[in-house]
Amino acid sequence: MPAVIEIPSALQKFVDNKTSISVPEGSVKAAIDSLLSQYGGLKEHLFDEQGRVRSFVNIYLNDEDIRFEQNLDTKVKSGDVIQIVPSIAGGR
């Protein structure tokens, strides 16, 4: 069983309206690289010009924020779930 990246509704239009994408084991970075190799238009929504995860994008591995683990180097194994959660701002 591969790992899975869950795609939030705000980004599904960039991945052919899929809600999740299977990715290989390894690291969060390798999983996201695999996702971007299939759907390159997603990159600008996740990473800034310096290649860093945008400040309003949170990434979780099995409900744990990767910023409190090894960030993009956090290990991913079969059956793991990666969640991309863009922050939403609003108000008046």
Backbone as CSV, one residue per row, in Angstrom:
resi,resn,N_x,N_y,N_z,CA_x,CA_y,CA_z,C_x,C_y,C_z
1,MET,0.846,-1.176,0.000,0.000,0.000,0.000,0.893,1.242,0.000
2,PRO,0.754,2.108,-0.986,1.577,3.320,-1.025,1.095,4.347,0.005
3,ALA,1.839,5.397,0.145,1.394,6.533,0.945,0.441,7.364,0.071
4,VAL,-0.297,8.266,0.697,-1.291,9.059,-0.014,-1.161,10.516,0.397
5,ILE,-1.262,11.412,-0.580,-1.387,12.837,-0.287,-2.841,13.213,-0.498
6,GLU,-3.472,13.747,0.540,-4.840,14.243,0.417,-4.784,15.663,-0.118
7,ILE,-5.593,15.935,-1.134,-5.597,17.234,-1.793,-6.808,18.036,-1.316
8,PRO,-6.590,19.234,-0.767,-7.723,20.042,-0.319,-8.535,20.549,-1.513
9,SER,-9.792,20.817,-1.282,-10.682,21.217,-2.371,-10.171,22.441,-3.122
10,ALA,-9.520,23.368,-2.445,-9.016,24.581,-3.092,-7.932,24.277,-4.131
11,LEU,-7.274,23.123,-4.030,-6.190,22.780,-4.946,-6.543,21.646,-5.907
12,GLN,-7.710,21.072,-5.770,-8.079,19.924,-6.607,-8.132,20.255,-8.089
13,LYS,-8.432,21.487,-8.444,-8.487,21.846,-9.867,-7.121,21.727,-10.539
14,PHE,-6.054,21.712,-9.751,-4.700,21.586,-10.300,-4.257,20.128,-10.441
15,VAL,-5.073,19.193,-9.927,-4.739,17.769,-9.978,-5.896,16.965,-10.589
16,ASP,-6.491,17.524,-11.618,-7.599,16.856,-12.326,-8.750,16.496,-11.387
17,ASN,-8.990,17.362,-10.407,-10.103,17.219,-9.460,-10.027,15.961,-8.591
18,LYS,-8.827,15.442,-8.403,-8.647,14.276,-7.535,-8.614,14.732,-6.084
19,THR,-9.084,13.882,-5.189,-9.064,14.194,-3.764,-7.828,13.633,-3.071
20,SER,-7.181,12.659,-3.712,-5.947,12.100,-3.152,-5.098,11.531,-4.284
21,ILE,-3.802,11.461,-4.021,-2.826,10.972,-4.991,-1.905,9.990,-4.272
22,SER,-1.687,8.815,-4.854,-0.743,7.848,-4.291,0.679,8.306,-4.598
23,VAL,1.546,8.184,-3.605,2.944,8.589,-3.748,3.841,7.528,-3.117
24,PRO,5.109,7.486,-3.511,6.009,6.471,-2.959,6.441,6.786,-1.528
25,GLU,6.937,5.753,-0.870,7.543,5.931,0.456,8.832,6.727,0.309
26,GLY,9.372,7.160,1.417,10.645,7.882,1.427,10.585,9.022,2.412
27,SER,10.365,10.214,1.893,10.248,11.399,2.732,9.084,12.235,2.233
28,VAL,8.675,13.205,3.029,7.622,14.116,2.594,8.078,14.833,1.327
29,LYS,9.338,15.244,1.280,9.854,15.931,0.086,9.747,15.038,-1.143
30,ALA,10.146,13.779,-1.024,10.063,12.855,-2.157,8.614,12.651,-2.590
31,ALA,7.704,12.580,-1.631,6.288,12.415,-1.947,5.756,13.630,-2.697
32,ILE,6.110,14.822,-2.221,5.649,16.039,-2.886,6.312,16.180,-4.246
33,ASP,7.589,15.821,-4.358,8.257,15.850,-5.665,7.545,14.933,-6.657
34,SER,7.105,13.773,-6.192,6.371,12.846,-7.045,5.047,13.470,-7.488
35,LEU,4.364,14.108,-6.561,3.112,14.800,-6.882,3.354,15.885,-7.927
36,LEU,4.399,16.675,-7.723,4.684,17.781,-8.643,5.168,17.299,-10.001
37,SER,5.768,16.108,-10.059,6.176,15.577,-11.362,4.958,15.239,-12.217
38,GLN,3.849,14.956,-11.563,2.606,14.662,-12.267,1.776,15.921,-12.506
39,TYR,1.843,16.858,-11.559,0.991,18.046,-11.596,1.830,19.285,-11.266
40,GLY,2.672,19.678,-12.212,3.608,20.781,-12.006,2.944,22.120,-11.708
41,GLY,1.708,22.316,-12.166,1.015,23.578,-11.917,0.716,23.829,-10.453
42,LEU,0.856,22.811,-9.645,0.595,22.929,-8.211,1.755,23.581,-7.464
43,LYS,2.949,23.523,-8.047,4.158,23.968,-7.351,4.066,25.399,-6.839
44,GLU,3.632,26.324,-7.675,3.588,27.736,-7.267,2.604,27.980,-6.136
45,HIS,1.687,27.063,-5.914,0.722,27.211,-4.824,1.257,26.650,-3.506
46,LEU,2.298,25.842,-3.596,2.868,25.221,-2.395,4.200,25.820,-1.966
47,PHE,5.005,26.274,-2.950,6.357,26.729,-2.665,6.574,28.153,-3.148
48,ASP,7.423,28.899,-2.421,7.761,30.258,-2.850,8.914,30.209,-3.848
49,GLU,9.398,31.377,-4.255,10.455,31.475,-5.261,11.780,30.884,-4.784
50,GLN,11.995,30.784,-3.484,13.218,30.200,-2.933,13.083,28.696,-2.701
51,GLY,11.941,28.128,-3.071,11.740,26.700,-2.904,11.281,26.280,-1.519
52,ARG,10.893,27.247,-0.696,10.398,26.940,0.657,8.884,26.794,0.625
53,VAL,8.362,25.944,1.507,6.915,25.812,1.625,6.354,27.181,1.991
54,ARG,5.330,27.605,1.263,4.731,28.918,1.527,4.248,28.998,2.971
55,SER,4.315,30.191,3.531,3.996,30.378,4.951,2.549,30.029,5.282
56,PHE,1.659,30.115,4.320,0.244,29.817,4.578,-0.135,28.374,4.257
57,VAL,0.865,27.548,3.919,0.616,26.130,3.631,1.164,25.294,4.789
58,ASN,0.300,24.472,5.355,0.707,23.551,6.416,0.667,22.136,5.862
59,ILE,1.644,21.336,6.242,1.712,19.954,5.786,1.744,19.046,7.013
60,TYR,0.872,18.050,6.992,0.762,17.110,8.101,1.039,15.698,7.596
61,LEU,1.664,14.910,8.430,1.865,13.491,8.171,1.158,12.743,9.291
62,ASN,0.108,12.021,8.923,-0.691,11.292,9.922,-1.116,12.214,11.069
63,ASP,-1.611,13.375,10.723,-2.136,14.381,11.654,-1.068,15.076,12.500
64,GLU,0.203,14.870,12.190,1.287,15.543,12.901,1.897,16.598,11.978
65,ASP,2.016,17.812,12.468,2.609,18.905,11.689,4.085,18.594,11.459
66,ILE,4.489,18.544,10.178,5.876,18.172,9.884,6.876,19.205,10.383
67,ARG,6.435,20.431,10.678,7.354,21.447,11.217,7.873,21.044,12.586
68,PHE,7.134,20.177,13.285,7.557,19.708,14.608,8.222,18.342,14.529
69,GLU,8.402,17.851,13.320,9.127,16.605,13.075,10.428,16.992,12.373
70,GLN,10.710,16.380,11.217,11.924,16.719,10.465,11.590,17.527,9.208
71,ASN,10.484,18.272,9.266,10.018,19.097,8.160,9.912,18.240,6.895
72,LEU,10.410,18.699,5.753,10.270,17.944,4.508,11.062,16.638,4.516
73,ASP,11.999,16.496,5.437,12.779,15.257,5.544,12.077,14.192,6.386
74,THR,10.893,14.494,6.902,10.144,13.537,7.703,9.893,12.277,6.882
75,LYS,10.163,11.135,7.479,10.042,9.849,6.779,8.579,9.496,6.525
76,VAL,8.338,8.932,5.336,7.010,8.493,4.921,7.082,7.003,4.620
77,LYS,6.147,6.251,5.183,6.116,4.816,4.922,4.762,4.427,4.333
78,SER,4.690,3.231,3.854,3.469,2.714,3.252,2.287,2.893,4.207
79,GLY,1.176,3.380,3.666,-0.024,3.578,4.469,-0.131,4.943,5.124
80,ASP,0.934,5.720,5.087,0.892,7.063,5.677,0.009,7.991,4.856
81,VAL,-0.521,9.014,5.528,-1.352,10.008,4.871,-0.729,11.384,5.086
82,ILE,-0.459,12.054,3.974,0.059,13.424,3.999,-1.102,14.340,3.665
83,GLN,-1.284,15.361,4.481,-2.341,16.335,4.242,-1.726,17.704,3.958
84,ILE,-2.190,18.317,2.887,-1.791,19.688,2.565,-2.945,20.568,2.996
85,VAL,-2.654,21.522,3.890,-3.715,22.362,4.429,-3.335,23.830,4.238
86,PRO,-3.903,24.467,3.208,-3.651,25.899,3.036,-4.479,26.682,4.056
87,SER,-3.873,27.687,4.668,-4.599,28.536,5.599,-5.578,29.389,4.810
88,ILE,-6.693,29.650,5.422,-7.713,30.474,4.785,-7.928,31.694,5.654
89,ALA,-7.823,32.869,5.027,-8.051,34.111,5.755,-9.328,34.736,5.220
90,GLY,-9.939,35.493,6.040,-11.163,36.152,5.609,-11.548,37.236,6.578
91,GLY,-12.706,37.717,6.395,-13.193,38.763,7.284,-13.446,40.035,6.512
92,ARG,-13.659,41.075,7.251,-13.924,42.363,6.590,-12.881,43.373,6.917
